Amino acid sequence: MPSFQSIFLAAFCIAFGLKLWLLLRQMRHVWLHRDTPPSAFADSIPLAEHQKAAAYTLAKARIGLLNLALEGGLLLAFTLGGGLQWLQDSLSGVISQPLLAGVGVLLGLTLIGGVAELPLNFYRQFRIETRYGFNRQTPIGFFVDLIKQTLIGLALGGPLILLVLWLMGIMGATWWLWVWAVWMGFNLLILTVYPTVIAPLFNKFTPLADENLKQRIENLLTRAGFHASGVFVMDGSRRSSHGNAYFTGLGKNKRIVFYDTLLSQLNPDQIEAVLAHELGHFKRRHIIKRIGLMFVLSLFMLALLATLKESGWFYQGLGVTSATDATALALFFLALPVFMFPLSPLMSLYSRKHEFEADAFAAELTHPGHLISALVRLYRDNAATLTPDPIYSLFYDSHPKAVERIAKLDSYHRPDPDLSPLQA
C-alpha cells in the first residue's frame, strides 16, 4: 500500500500539472484568436480593443505562471521540506504557552506566504494594470491598504484562531462540531458588519446623488421586492478604472453599491439592467444557497480533519514530526486544495448556472438588450477576453463565456426600436 507521502506527491503532481496545462492552453488559445473577434462582437468590439484584451490576458497569464511556481514551491517547502515543523520549533522555543505558539504558527504561515507573493502582486498592480491603463493607485496607497489588511487580519484572525485551538483542546471528540458553529457564526457576523464597519476602512461610500437614477433604482427595487438600507457610490476610481456593482450585507444591513467608474461607463438603462442582474442573485436565493453549501462543506471538512488529526501517518507523510492542533490545521488547509482542485469544474459550473439565472431574471425585469449592451461595454472597457480556452474556462470561470452569455440573453430579446442587440 502506498504511503500517504506518495499519495500526496502524486496528487500534487496531478494538480500542479493540470494547472500548468490549463494555463498554457489559455495562453495559446487567446494568442491564436487575438486577430479575430467572435462574429457576435464584430460590430461592437473594434479589432484594436480585442487585441488589447488578448495582450492583457496574456500578460496576466505570464504572471500566473510565476505565481503557480511560487505556490507549488511554498507548498512543498512547508510540507515535505519541513518548513512547518521548523516554524513550530522556532516559535515554541520563544513562546512557552502552547495555545499562543499555535496561533503564532498559523499567523506566521499566512505572513510568510503573503510576503512571498508581495513582489508579484506589486508587479501585477504597477506594471500590468498600469501598462493597460487600469491602475490608479499609488505605491503609498498600495502599502497603506496592505497594512490595513494585515491589521484587520490580525485583529479578526488572531482571536478566532485562539478560540478554535482552545476548543480543539478542551472539547474532546466533538470539538469539530463546536468549531463548525464558531466558524459559521464568524462568517455570518462578517457578512453582517462588512458593509458598515470593514469596507469603509478602504473606500468612501456616499449616497447616490443622481435623483433621476436614484428614482429609477428605487422603482426597480420595488418591482423586485428588494429592501436595502441605501444605494451607495464607492470611489473605486481611487485604485482602478475597472467598474463593478454589487449588493452586500445581511438583514437590515443590505446595501447596493456602484463603483463610480461603472456609473461613468454606462447609461441609466444599462445601469438598471446590471443592478437587475445583481438583484437576480437575491431573488433566486443564490446567496442563501451558497452560504448553505459553505455550511455543509465546512462541516464535512471539519469531520474529515477530526479523523486525520488522530492519524500519525497524516503528519509523517507531510513532513511534521511533532503533531499539535495548530500543525493539524495548517497541514489540512495546505494539502486540501491539492486534492480538491480536480473538482473545480463542479463549483465553477454551479456558479455559472447562477449567473445564467440572474441574467434571465434581469431580462424579465428590464429589457434584455440593455444588459447585453452593458456587458459588451464592460467587456470592452475592462479588456476581458472574448476567446478563453474552453477547458480553462470550464475549470476557472465563475461567469459564462461572453459569447454564450450574450447568445442566451439574445434569445430573450424583445423588439426595441431604440436599441440594437449589441449596442454599446
N, C-alpha and C positions, 0 to 999 in steps of 0.2 A: 504493500500500500504506500503510495507516495506521501512524503511528509507535507505538512502544511506549508513549509517554506517553498517547496517545489510547486505546490498548487498556487501559492501567491505569485511566484515568479512567472508561472505560465499565464495567469490572469493578467498580470502587469504587462507582459509582452503582447498579449492579445489586445488589451485596451489601448496601450501606447501605439502599437502598430496600426490599429484601426483608426485612431485619431489622426495619425500621420497620413495614412492613406486617404482619409476623407478630406483633410486639408489640402493635400496635393491635388486631389480630384477637383476640389473647388477652384483652386488657382488655375488649373488647366482649362476648366470649363469656362470660367469667366474670361480668360485670355482669348480663347478661341472664338468667343461670341462678342468680343469688345467692339467690333466694327459693324455689327448688325443688331439693332434693337428688335425686340419681338414685334411682329407685324401689328399687334393690337396697339402698340405705342408709337408706331412710326410717325404719326401725325402730331403727337403730343410731347414726345421726348426728343429733342434735337440730338443728332449724332454726337456732337461735342459733349453734351451732358451725359449721354450714355457712356462714352469713353471715359469721362471723368469718374463716373460711378465705378467703372471697371478698375481704373487705376487706384481709386480709393480702397476698393475691396481688396485688391492685390497687396497694397501697402499694409493694410491691417492683417492680412493673412501671413505676410512675411514676419511680422511681429508675433503672430500666433505660433509660428514655428519655433521661435526663440522661447516663447512662454511655455510651449509644450515641453521643450528640452529642460527648462528650469523646473517645471512642475515634476517631471519624471525624476530628475536628479535629486531634488529635495525629498521626494517620497522615499527613494532608495537610501538616501543618506540618513534619514530619520529612522528607518526601519532596519533593513539588513545591514546598513552601515553602522548601526549602534548609536546614532545621534540622539535618539530619545533617551536611551539608557544613560548616555553621557550627561544630558541635560538634567535628568533626575538626580544623578550622583552629585553633580555640581551644586544644584540648589539645596539638596539635602545636607550638604556639608556646611552651608551657611544659614539655613533656616531649620531650626530644630523642631518646630511644630509641624507634624505631618500634613495636616489639612492645608496650612498656608504654603508648604512646599509643593503640594499637589496643585494648588491654584497657580503657583509660580510656573510649574511645568507647562500647564495648558496655555497660560498667557504668554509664556516665553516662546512656545511653539508658534503661536499666532504672530508674535512680534518678529521672529526670525523670518518667517515666510513673507510678511509684509515688507520688511527691509530688503529682502532678496528681490522682490518684484518691483520695488520702487523705481529703479532705473528704467525698466521697460514702460512703466506707467507714465513716467515723466517724458520719455521719448515719444510715446503714443500721443500725449497731450500737446507737446510743444513742437514736435516735428510733423507728425502725420496730420493731426487736426488743424494745425496752423497752415501747413502746405496746401490743404484743400479748402481753406477759408472758413473753417468752423470754430476754431479756438478763439475765445475772447477773454480767457483767463490769464492772469499774470503769474509768474513763478511764485511771488509772495502769496498771492491768493491760493495757489495750489498747496503750498505748505501750511498756510493757515487752516485750510479745510482738512488737511491731513492731521494736524494737531487736534482740531476739534473732534474728528472721527475717533482718534486714539483715546482722547479723554472720555468721550461718551462710551466707547467700548469698554474702557476700564471701569467707569462708574456703573455701567449696567452689567457687564460680563463678569467682573470680579465677584460681586456678591452672589450672582446666580451660580457661578462655578462652585463657590464656597458652600452654598446651600445644597447643591447637587452632591458634592463629595461627602458632606455631612450626612445626608440621607442614605447614601450608599453604605456608609459605615455603621449606621445605627438601626436601620430598618429591616435587617435580616434578609430573608429570601424574597420578600415583597418590595424591596427597595425600588425596583424598576417601575412599579405602579405609582409610588409616591413621586418619583422623579418625573414620570409622564404627566401627572397632574400639575406639578410645578411648571414644567415646560409649556404645557398648553395655556396655563394661566398667564405666564410671562408673555407669550406670543399675543394673546388677546389684549393684554394690557398695552403692549407696544402699538398694536393696531389702533387702539383707542386714543392714546396720548400722542401718537406721532404727528398728526396734523397741527396740533396746537402747542406742543412742547418741543419736539425734536426738530421738525422741518424748519421752523422759524430761526433756528440757530445757524442755518446755512443760506437761507434765502428770505427775501422780503415778500410778504403776501399782502396785497392790497385788494379791497373790494372792487369788482368790475365797475368802471366808471361810465362806460358807454351805455346810456339809458336805453337806447333802441335795442341794442344787442341784449342787454340785460332783460328787457321785457320779452324778447323772443325766447330767451333761455328759460325764463320763468313759465312761459306758456308751454314750452316743450316739457318741462319738469311736471307740470300739471297733467299733461296728456299721458306721461309715462307713469304717473303715480309715485314720483320720487320726491322725498322731502330732504333738503340739505340745509346745513347751518349757514350756508353762504356760497357765493360764487366769487372766486379769487383769481387774481392775476399774479403769477410768480415771475420774478425777474431772472428768468433763465438765461437771458442775453448777457448776464454778467460773466458766464462761463463758456457759453456755446451759442451758435446760431441754429442748432437743431431745435425743432419745435415738437411739442407734445401737449397732451391734455389727459387728465385722469381724475377719478374721484377716489377719495381716501377716507379712512376712519370707519368707526363702527357707531351704531346707535345715533345719539344726538350730535356726535362729533363728525358726521359725514359732511364732507365739503367737496365742491367741484373746483378744480384748479386748471387754469390755462397758462401755458408758457406765454410770456409776452411775445416771443418770437413767432409762435403759432398764430396769434392774433394779427400779426403784421403780414403773415404769409397768405392767409385765407380770407375769403369774403364771408359775410354773415351766413349765407346759405350753407357754405362749406363747413363753417364752424358749428352750426347747428347739427349738421349731419355727423360730424366727428363726435360731438357730445352724445348724439343719439346712439352711436356705436358703443360708447362707454356705458351709457345707461342700459344698453342691451345686456351687458355683463351682469348688471344689478338685477334686471327683470328676469333673466334666465337663471338667476341664483348661482352664477358661476363662482362668485367669491365664497359663498357658503359651501359649495361643493368642494372647492379647493382646500378650504380650511378643514372640512370633514375628512378629505383624503389625507391631509397632513396629520390629523389626529390618528387615523388608522395606521398609516405607515410608521409614524413615530412610536406608536405602541408596539408594533411588530418589531421594530428595530431595537427598542429597549429590551424586549423579551429575549431577542437573539443575543444582545450584549450580556444579559444576565447569565446566559449559558456559557458564552465564551469567556467571561470574567473568571469562571471557576476552572478553566481548562489550561493546563500548563503548556500544552502544545501551541496554543494561540500566542503566548508571549515568546516562547522559544523560537517559533517559526518567523517572528518578526523582529528579532534582534534585541529582546528585552530579557534580562536575566533575573531581575528582582521586581516582581509584579506588585503594583499598587492600583488603587481605584483610579488614580489620575492616568497612569500609563494604559490601563484598560480602555478608558475613554479616548485617549489620544490615538492608540493603535486602531481602535474601531473606526474612528472617523477619518483616519488616514487611509485605511485599507478598503473601507466601504465603497468609495467611488470606483475603485478598480473593478470590483465585481458587479457594480450596478451599471456601468457605462453601456454595455451591450443592450440594456433595456431602455436606453434613452429614447428610441423612436416611439415607444408607447406613451411616454409623458408628452413628447412633442405632438404626437397625433391627438392626444386629449386636449392640449392647448389650442391646436389649430381648429379642432371641432368647435370649441367655444368661440373662436374668432369668427367662424362662418355663421354661427348662431347670432352673434352680436351684430354682424353685418345685415343679416336677414331682418332683425328687429329694427335696425336703423332704416332699412329700405321700406318697412311698413310705416314707421313713424314720420319719416321725411321722404324726400324724393331720392331714389337710388342714384340718379345722375349726379346729385350734389356730393354724395360720398365718393363716387367714382372720381369726380374732378378733384376733390380734396386729396384723395390718395395719390393721384397722379402728380399733383403739385408737391406733395410731401416726398414722394419717391424722388422727384427731380431735385428738390431743394436740399434734401438730406443725402443725395448721392447714393441712394440704395440701389444695389444691383438688381436688374430685372431678369438676369440669367444665372441664377445659382445652380450649382450642380444638383441634380435630383436626389442623389443618395445623401449628399452632405445636408441638403435641406431636410430630408427625412429624419436625420438624427438631431439636428440643431435648431431648426426654425420653429419658433413658437407661433409664428404667423404664417398663413398660407402664402405660397409664391404669388408674386404680383399678377402674373398672367391668369392664374386660377382664380384669384380673388376678384379681379375685375370681371372676368367672364361670368362668375357666379352672380355678381351684383348686376351685370348687364342683363341677365336672364330675368331679373325682377323689374327691368326698366319699364317705366310708364312714359308715354309720349309727353314731351315738354317742348313746345316750340322755341323756348328761350334758352335751351341748354342742349348741346350736343353730348353724346355719351362720354366722350373723353375730353371735354372742355376743361382746360387747366387754368 
